[in-house]
Amino acid sequence: MPDSLAPKRIYITLSLCCLAFVIYGSLIPFQFRTLQIEEAIDRFRHLPYLHLGIQSRADFVANILLFIPLSFFLMGSWLIQNKPSYKKKFTVALFVLIFCCLLSFMVEFLQQFFPPRTVSQNDILAETSGAIIGIILWIWHGPNLTIWAQGVISGHRPHSLAVKAIIGYIIALIFFSVFPLDLTISPVEIYHKWKEGRFILIPFNGDYGSFNKFIYGILTDIILFIPIGFLSGKTLKNPFKKSLISRGFLVGVTVAAAIEFLQIFVYSRFSDVTDIITGGLGGLAGGILCCFITEVNADYNLPEAKKKSFVRPNVLLITGYFCILIIIHWSPFNFSTDRTLILSSYKNISIIPFYNYYYSSEFHAMTEVLRKFLFFMPLGILIERFWKDIDCKAYIFINLIVLGLFAGILEAGQIFLPGHYPDITDILLRIFGGLSGIWIYRRMDQVSDGTD
């Protein structure tokens, strides 16, 4: 384990971020109401224990997952610097567990003042269980996971870095795909799922509601798999054009098929053959994107005039991709200048991040967060690729402005669209997604050039 203080600072920062997220997520939507402290204490002393049906398991598991990273990072903040004795591990673990338990009691108590939050013994049990899992995870594999994460960030071989990145992305995609984690292995429940029509064996035969929703669903599923195709191409030591494209398609199909199999055991999710096709198409698109970037990167020794000729294709790609995003988010383009609609849309814009997401299901919120984030990741890659051939010292700030402008345009247009709901949260998610794409491309490029 390195002697540098950097890992410790990172763990402390992550711990504080998780702590803020736990408190923020537990009190949103911040609709405070007055309540006598005596009444609050009496209610808290008589918290109910709720029976968990299959539809309620997701909330229970979500509370478990909420505290796993918090306790894990807290353990790392204390133990990352050296090889602690078993006594110190036990002492720190006990301290972290007590802290997490007190935090759980505190946020559950405060939720009584912030309806419509639901307070129950189940939440405290789930959050305490999550804290225990995070502690055990650190003791079992914390230092090794830290070394692995450092390798992803500071790897010196592009294919090795891409392997670690694609593994992490696939794990995250699988987790998203089995969310909201209402898992079941009961043959009876799986049979009921079949009877409810949650197994779709004919491609493009699902109930999308409308043509516009059909296009939105298909395109978003394709975009989710673009990073897989892109990163799979980067795992090759000696890439060729055909191998990049075919590899992206095959990896996309394989991962999508594995996910659809796992979704058989998630009661609320659909197992749809269509997703295997869109996964392959997304992987194919990612492979083509990787092919374009790899081919251009191979030509850096060309004369400056020749290199500048790549600027125009980059602009066309950025413009084309943004047009696709406009089609996805503004379809069916039924713009209205009705004053009542515009004022209503404007007044409903919340400045509280994730305010509107609270009023949707965990699955819908998770889906929209991931979609908004990943939609802008390819755009960030293309923007960073554009600046590769431009000598401009202020491009970092310009990137941020451009991403914010693109995200703002998409949300501003939805003010004039009936049935659309502009949200400042979506702007933030898109900007972070674009910045992630910029970081990924820059990291790959630094490793490829040997400048790391």
C-alpha positions as CSV (number, residue, x, y, z in Angstrom):
1,M,0.0,0.0,0.0
2,P,1.5,3.4,-1.0
3,D,2.7,5.7,1.8
4,S,1.2,8.7,0.1
5,L,-1.6,10.5,1.8
6,A,-3.6,10.6,-1.4
7,P,-5.6,7.4,-0.9
8,K,-6.5,8.6,2.7
9,R,-7.7,12.0,1.4
10,I,-9.7,10.2,-1.3
11,Y,-11.4,8.0,1.2
12,I,-12.2,10.9,3.5
13,T,-13.6,12.8,0.6
14,L,-15.7,9.9,-0.5
15,S,-16.9,9.3,3.1
16,L,-18.1,12.9,3.3
17,C,-19.8,12.7,-0.1
18,C,-21.6,9.5,1.0
19,L,-22.6,11.1,4.3
20,A,-24.0,14.1,2.5
21,F,-25.9,11.9,0.0
22,V,-27.4,9.8,2.8
23,I,-28.7,12.8,4.6
24,Y,-29.8,14.6,1.4
25,G,-31.5,11.5,0.0
26,S,-33.3,10.7,3.3
27,L,-34.9,14.1,3.7
28,I,-35.8,15.0,0.1
29,P,-38.2,16.5,-1.0
30,F,-37.6,18.8,2.0
31,Q,-41.3,19.5,2.8
32,F,-40.8,20.4,6.4
33,R,-43.7,20.4,8.8
34,T,-43.8,21.4,12.5
35,L,-44.2,18.6,15.0
36,Q,-43.9,18.7,18.8
37,I,-40.7,17.0,19.9
38,E,-42.6,15.0,22.5
39,E,-44.9,13.6,19.9
40,A,-42.0,12.9,17.5
41,I,-40.2,10.9,20.3
42,D,-43.3,9.0,21.1
43,R,-43.9,8.1,17.5
44,F,-40.3,7.0,17.1
45,R,-40.6,4.8,20.1
46,H,-43.5,3.0,18.5
47,L,-42.1,2.6,15.0
48,P,-44.0,-0.1,13.1
49,Y,-42.4,-3.1,11.4
50,L,-43.8,-3.5,8.0
51,H,-44.5,-6.7,6.1
52,L,-42.4,-6.8,3.0
53,G,-44.2,-8.1,-0.1
54,I,-42.4,-8.5,-3.4
55,Q,-43.1,-4.9,-4.4
56,S,-41.6,-3.6,-1.1
57,R,-38.3,-5.5,-1.4
58,A,-36.7,-2.9,-3.6
59,D,-37.0,-0.1,-1.0
60,F,-35.5,-2.4,1.7
61,V,-32.6,-3.4,-0.6
62,A,-32.1,0.3,-1.6
63,N,-31.6,1.2,2.1
64,I,-29.0,-1.6,2.5
65,L,-27.1,-0.3,-0.6
66,L,-27.2,3.2,0.7
67,F,-25.0,2.4,3.7
68,I,-22.6,-0.1,2.2
69,P,-20.3,2.5,0.5
70,L,-20.5,4.8,3.6
71,S,-19.2,2.2,6.0
72,F,-16.7,1.0,3.4
73,F,-15.2,4.4,2.8
74,L,-15.2,5.2,6.6
75,M,-13.2,2.0,7.2
76,G,-10.8,3.0,4.4
77,S,-10.4,6.5,5.9
78,W,-9.0,4.9,9.1
79,L,-7.2,1.9,7.8
80,I,-5.8,2.7,4.4
81,Q,-2.4,4.1,5.5
82,N,-0.9,1.0,7.1
83,K,-1.3,-2.6,8.0
84,P,-3.5,-2.4,11.1
85,S,-3.6,-5.1,13.7
86,Y,-6.7,-7.2,14.3
87,K,-7.4,-5.1,17.4
88,K,-7.3,-1.9,15.5
89,K,-9.6,-3.3,12.8
90,F,-12.1,-4.4,15.4
91,T,-12.0,-1.1,17.1
92,V,-12.5,0.9,13.9
93,A,-15.2,-1.5,12.8
94,L,-17.1,-1.1,16.0
95,F,-16.7,2.7,15.8
96,V,-18.0,2.8,12.2
97,L,-20.9,0.5,13.1
98,I,-22.0,2.7,16.0
99,F,-21.7,5.8,13.9
100,C,-23.8,4.3,11.1
101,C,-26.4,3.1,13.5
102,L,-26.7,6.5,15.1
103,L,-26.9,8.1,11.7
104,S,-29.6,5.7,10.7
105,F,-31.6,6.5,13.9
106,M,-31.1,10.2,13.3
107,V,-32.3,10.3,9.7
108,E,-35.2,8.1,10.4
109,F,-36.2,10.4,13.4
110,L,-35.8,13.5,11.2
111,Q,-38.0,12.0,8.5
112,Q,-41.0,12.5,10.8
113,F,-40.6,16.2,10.1
114,F,-40.4,15.7,6.3
115,P,-43.5,14.1,4.9
116,P,-44.2,12.2,2.7
117,R,-41.2,10.1,4.0
118,T,-42.2,6.7,5.5
119,V,-40.5,5.8,8.8
120,S,-40.3,2.1,10.0
121,Q,-38.1,-0.4,11.7
122,N,-37.4,-2.0,8.3
123,D,-35.4,1.1,7.3
124,I,-33.2,1.0,10.4
125,L,-32.6,-2.7,10.0
126,A,-31.7,-2.4,6.3
127,E,-29.4,0.5,6.9
128,T,-27.6,-1.2,9.8
129,S,-27.3,-4.3,7.6
130,G,-25.7,-2.2,4.9
131,A,-23.2,-0.8,7.3
132,I,-22.2,-4.3,8.5
133,I,-21.8,-5.5,4.8
134,G,-19.6,-2.5,4.0
135,I,-17.4,-3.1,7.1
136,I,-17.1,-6.8,6.2
137,L,-16.3,-5.9,2.5
138,W,-13.5,-3.6,3.6
139,I,-12.0,-6.2,6.0
140,W,-12.3,-8.9,3.4
141,H,-11.1,-7.1,0.3
142,G,-10.7,-3.4,0.9
143,P,-7.0,-2.9,0.3
144,N,-7.1,-5.1,-2.9
145,L,-10.1,-3.1,-4.2
146,T,-8.1,0.1,-3.6
147,I,-5.1,-1.2,-5.5
148,W,-7.5,-2.2,-8.4
149,A,-9.1,1.2,-8.4
150,Q,-5.6,2.9,-8.5
151,G,-4.7,0.7,-11.4
152,V,-7.8,1.8,-13.3
153,I,-6.9,5.5,-12.7
154,S,-3.1,5.3,-13.2
155,G,-2.7,2.3,-15.6
156,H,0.1,2.7,-18.1
157,R,-1.1,0.2,-20.8
158,P,-4.2,1.3,-22.8
159,H,-5.6,-2.2,-23.2
160,S,-5.1,-3.0,-19.5
161,L,-6.9,0.2,-18.5
162,A,-9.7,-0.5,-20.9
163,V,-10.1,-4.1,-19.5
164,K,-10.6,-2.7,-16.0
165,A,-12.9,0.0,-17.2
166,I,-15.1,-2.3,-19.2
167,I,-15.4,-4.7,-16.3
168,G,-16.5,-1.9,-14.0
169,Y,-19.0,-0.6,-16.6
170,I,-20.5,-4.1,-17.2
171,I,-20.8,-4.6,-13.4
172,A,-22.6,-1.2,-13.1
173,L,-24.8,-2.1,-16.1
174,I,-25.8,-5.4,-14.6
175,F,-26.6,-3.8,-11.3
176,F,-28.8,-1.3,-13.0
177,S,-30.5,-4.0,-15.0
178,V,-31.5,-6.0,-11.9
179,F,-32.7,-2.9,-10.1
180,P,-35.1,-2.4,-8.2
181,L,-33.8,-5.7,-6.9
182,D,-37.2,-7.3,-6.2
183,L,-35.4,-10.7,-6.8
184,T,-37.2,-14.0,-6.8
185,I,-36.3,-17.6,-7.5
186,S,-39.8,-18.9,-6.7
187,P,-41.2,-20.9,-9.7
188,V,-44.7,-19.6,-8.7
189,E,-43.7,-16.0,-8.9
190,I,-41.8,-16.5,-12.2
191,Y,-44.9,-18.2,-13.6
192,H,-47.0,-15.2,-12.5
193,K,-44.4,-13.0,-14.2
194,W,-44.9,-15.0,-17.4
195,K,-48.6,-14.7,-17.2
196,E,-48.3,-10.9,-16.8
197,G,-46.5,-10.7,-20.1
198,R,-43.1,-9.8,-18.8
199,F,-41.4,-12.3,-21.1
200,I,-41.2,-10.9,-24.7
201,L,-39.8,-13.5,-27.1
202,I,-40.7,-11.7,-30.4
203,P,-38.4,-8.7,-31.1
204,F,-40.0,-5.2,-31.0
205,N,-43.3,-6.7,-29.8
206,G,-43.5,-4.9,-26.4
207,D,-46.1,-2.4,-25.3
208,Y,-44.3,0.9,-25.8
209,G,-47.4,3.0,-25.6
210,S,-46.7,5.1,-28.7
211,F,-44.3,5.3,-31.6
212,N,-42.3,8.2,-30.0
213,K,-41.8,6.1,-26.8
214,F,-40.8,3.2,-29.0
215,I,-38.1,5.3,-30.7
216,Y,-37.0,6.7,-27.3
217,G,-36.7,3.3,-25.7
218,I,-34.8,1.7,-28.6
219,L,-32.3,4.6,-29.0
220,T,-31.6,4.8,-25.3
221,D,-31.0,1.0,-25.1
222,I,-28.6,1.4,-28.0
223,I,-26.7,4.3,-26.3
224,L,-26.4,2.3,-23.1
225,F,-24.2,-0.2,-24.9
226,I,-22.0,2.3,-26.9
227,P,-19.4,2.4,-24.0
228,I,-19.2,-1.4,-24.1
229,G,-18.4,-1.4,-27.8
230,F,-16.0,1.5,-27.4
231,L,-14.1,0.0,-24.5
232,S,-14.0,-3.5,-25.9
233,G,-12.1,-2.1,-28.9
234,K,-9.7,-0.4,-26.6
235,T,-8.9,-3.8,-25.0
236,L,-7.1,-4.9,-28.1
237,K,-3.3,-4.5,-28.2
238,N,-3.1,-4.5,-32.0
239,P,-6.5,-3.2,-33.2
240,F,-7.7,-3.5,-36.8
241,K,-10.8,-1.9,-38.3
242,K,-12.8,-5.2,-38.7
243,S,-11.8,-6.5,-35.3
244,L,-12.9,-3.3,-33.6
245,I,-16.3,-3.4,-35.1
246,S,-17.0,-7.1,-34.8
247,R,-15.7,-7.3,-31.3
248,G,-18.0,-4.4,-30.2
249,F,-21.0,-6.2,-31.7
250,L,-20.2,-9.6,-30.2
251,V,-19.5,-8.2,-26.7
252,G,-22.7,-6.1,-26.8
253,V,-24.8,-9.1,-27.8
254,T,-23.2,-11.3,-25.1
255,V,-23.6,-8.8,-22.3
256,A,-27.2,-8.0,-23.3
257,A,-28.1,-11.8,-23.4
258,A,-26.6,-12.3,-20.0
259,I,-28.5,-9.4,-18.6
260,E,-31.8,-10.6,-20.1
261,F,-31.2,-14.0,-18.4
262,L,-30.6,-12.4,-15.1
263,Q,-33.8,-10.3,-15.4
264,I,-35.8,-13.5,-15.5
265,F,-35.3,-13.5,-11.7
266,V,-36.2,-9.8,-11.2
267,Y,-40.0,-9.7,-10.8
268,S,-40.7,-6.2,-12.0
269,R,-38.3,-6.3,-15.0
270,F,-39.1,-7.5,-18.6
271,S,-37.0,-10.1,-20.3
272,D,-37.1,-8.9,-23.9
273,V,-35.3,-10.3,-26.9
274,T,-35.3,-6.8,-28.4
275,D,-32.7,-5.8,-25.8
276,I,-30.3,-8.3,-27.1
277,I,-30.6,-6.8,-30.6
278,T,-30.2,-3.2,-29.3
279,G,-27.3,-4.3,-27.2
280,G,-25.6,-5.6,-30.3
281,L,-26.3,-2.4,-32.2
282,G,-25.0,-0.3,-29.3
283,G,-21.8,-2.4,-29.2
284,L,-21.5,-2.0,-33.0
285,A,-21.8,1.8,-32.7
286,G,-19.2,1.8,-30.0
287,G,-16.9,-0.3,-32.1
288,I,-17.3,2.1,-35.0
289,L,-16.6,5.1,-32.7
290,C,-13.5,3.4,-31.4
291,C,-12.4,2.6,-35.0
292,F,-12.8,6.2,-36.0
293,I,-10.8,7.5,-33.0
294,T,-8.1,4.8,-33.3
295,E,-7.6,5.4,-37.0
296,V,-7.2,9.2,-36.4
297,N,-4.9,8.7,-33.5
298,A,-2.6,6.6,-35.7
299,D,-2.1,9.6,-37.9
300,Y,-0.6,12.1,-35.5
301,N,2.6,12.3,-37.4
302,L,0.9,13.7,-40.4
303,P,1.6,17.3,-41.4
304,E,-0.3,20.0,-39.5
305,A,-2.4,20.9,-42.5
306,K,-3.4,17.3,-43.0
307,K,-4.2,17.0,-39.3
308,K,-6.5,20.0,-39.4
309,S,-8.6,18.3,-42.0
310,F,-10.0,16.1,-39.2
311,V,-11.7,19.1,-37.5
312,R,-14.6,19.2,-40.0
313,P,-15.6,15.5,-39.5
314,N,-15.4,16.0,-35.8
315,V,-17.8,19.0,-36.0
316,L,-20.2,17.0,-38.1
317,L,-20.1,14.1,-35.7
318,I,-20.8,16.4,-32.7
319,T,-23.6,18.1,-34.6
320,G,-25.1,14.8,-35.8
321,Y,-25.0,13.2,-32.3
322,F,-26.6,16.3,-30.7
323,C,-29.4,16.2,-33.4
324,I,-30.0,12.6,-32.3
325,L,-30.4,13.7,-28.7
326,I,-32.8,16.5,-29.8
327,I,-34.9,13.9,-31.7
328,I,-35.0,11.7,-28.6
329,H,-35.9,14.4,-26.1
330,W,-38.1,16.7,-28.2
331,S,-40.1,14.1,-30.2
332,P,-42.9,14.4,-31.4
333,F,-42.0,18.1,-31.7
334,N,-45.5,19.3,-30.8
335,F,-44.3,22.7,-29.6
336,S,-46.8,25.0,-28.1
337,T,-46.7,28.7,-27.4
338,D,-49.6,28.5,-25.0
339,R,-48.9,31.0,-22.2
340,T,-50.5,28.8,-19.5
341,L,-48.3,25.8,-20.5
342,I,-45.1,27.8,-20.6
343,L,-45.8,29.4,-17.2
344,S,-46.7,26.0,-15.7
345,S,-43.6,24.4,-17.0
346,Y,-41.4,27.2,-15.8
347,K,-42.9,27.2,-12.3
348,N,-42.5,23.5,-12.0
349,I,-38.7,23.7,-12.5
350,S,-37.3,22.8,-9.2
351,I,-33.9,24.1,-8.1
352,I,-33.6,21.2,-5.6
353,P,-31.6,18.4,-7.3
354,F,-33.5,15.1,-7.6
355,Y,-36.7,16.7,-6.3
356,N,-38.9,15.3,-9.1
357,Y,-37.1,11.9,-9.1
358,Y,-38.4,11.3,-5.5
359,Y,-42.0,11.1,-6.8
360,S,-41.2,8.4,-9.2
361,S,-40.4,4.7,-8.6
362,E,-36.9,3.7,-7.7
363,F,-36.6,1.9,-11.0
364,H,-37.8,4.8,-13.1
365,A,-35.5,7.2,-11.2
366,M,-32.5,4.9,-11.6
367,T,-33.2,4.5,-15.3
368,E,-33.5,8.2,-16.0
369,V,-30.4,9.0,-14.0
370,L,-28.4,6.5,-16.0
371,R,-29.8,7.5,-19.3
372,K,-29.3,11.2,-18.8
373,F,-25.7,10.5,-17.7
374,L,-24.8,8.1,-20.4
375,F,-26.4,10.1,-23.2
376,F,-23.8,12.8,-22.9
377,M,-20.8,10.5,-22.4
378,P,-20.3,9.9,-26.2
379,L,-20.8,13.6,-26.7
380,G,-18.0,14.3,-24.2
381,I,-15.7,11.9,-26.1
382,L,-16.5,13.6,-29.4
383,I,-15.9,17.1,-27.9
384,E,-12.6,16.1,-26.4
385,R,-11.6,14.5,-29.7
386,F,-12.4,17.8,-31.5
387,W,-10.0,19.7,-29.2
388,K,-7.3,17.2,-29.9
389,D,-6.5,18.9,-33.2
390,I,-7.0,22.5,-31.9
391,D,-4.4,24.5,-30.1
392,C,-6.4,26.3,-27.4
393,K,-5.3,26.6,-23.7
394,A,-8.9,27.4,-22.5
395,Y,-10.5,24.4,-24.0
396,I,-11.2,22.8,-20.5
397,F,-13.5,25.7,-19.6
398,I,-15.0,25.9,-23.1
399,N,-15.8,22.2,-22.8
400,L,-17.8,22.8,-19.6
401,I,-19.6,25.8,-21.2
402,V,-20.4,23.7,-24.4
403,L,-21.8,20.8,-22.3
404,G,-23.9,23.2,-20.2
405,L,-25.1,24.9,-23.3
406,F,-26.1,21.6,-25.0
407,A,-27.8,20.3,-21.8
408,G,-29.6,23.7,-21.3
409,I,-30.9,23.7,-24.9
410,L,-32.5,20.2,-24.4
411,E,-34.2,21.3,-21.2
412,A,-35.3,24.7,-22.5
413,G,-37.0,23.1,-25.5
414,Q,-39.1,20.9,-23.2
415,I,-40.7,24.0,-21.7
416,F,-42.7,24.3,-24.9
417,L,-43.6,20.6,-25.2
418,P,-46.8,19.3,-23.5
419,G,-46.1,16.3,-21.3
420,H,-42.4,17.1,-20.9
421,Y,-40.9,18.2,-17.6
422,P,-37.7,20.3,-17.7
423,D,-35.5,19.6,-14.7
424,I,-32.3,21.2,-13.5
425,T,-31.2,17.8,-12.3
426,D,-31.1,16.5,-15.9
427,I,-28.8,19.4,-16.8
428,L,-26.4,18.4,-14.0
429,L,-26.5,14.7,-14.9
430,R,-25.8,15.5,-18.5
431,I,-22.8,17.7,-17.7
432,F,-21.3,15.1,-15.4
433,G,-21.9,12.5,-18.2
434,G,-20.1,14.7,-20.7
435,L,-17.2,15.3,-18.3
436,S,-16.9,11.6,-17.8
437,G,-16.6,11.1,-21.5
438,I,-14.0,13.8,-21.7
439,W,-12.0,12.2,-18.8
440,I,-12.3,8.7,-20.4
441,Y,-11.0,9.9,-23.8
442,R,-8.2,12.0,-22.2
443,R,-7.1,9.1,-20.0
444,M,-7.0,6.7,-22.9
445,D,-5.1,9.2,-25.0
446,Q,-2.5,9.9,-22.3
447,V,-1.9,6.2,-21.8
448,S,-1.6,5.7,-25.6
449,D,0.8,8.5,-26.0
450,G,2.9,7.4,-23.0
451,T,2.5,10.8,-21.4
452,D,1.2,9.4,-18.2
